[in-house]
């Protein structure tokens, strides 16, 4: 097994724009990760979970950005979305670490994005 992973580079956002978000599996993963008390996983397992959650968080952020762009300029939801998206970008820029805390932080980020898009 390799110690590297491949990052999909989609500079035009075509993948996220054409694939509908299937939130159900990620909601189940978030519930599980946030319920951890003393998980006994390997560092690589935590990293893989954090990578899955990071990918989904980025897809959700892109979806929220697209929806926010359609709002009128004077709509407060657009301003709120921008604040939340900046916060999410900052949190997503933190390096992934092979620890339960990192996976749980990513799970918290994914937990309630629909509040922004509503």
Secondary structure, 3 states (H helix, E strand, C coil): CCCCCCCCCCCCCHHHHHCCCCHHHHHHHHHHHHHCCCCCCCHHHHHHHHHHHHHHHHHHHHHHHHHHHCCCCCCHHHHHHHHHHHHHHHHHCCCCCCCHHHHHHHHHHHHCCHHHHC
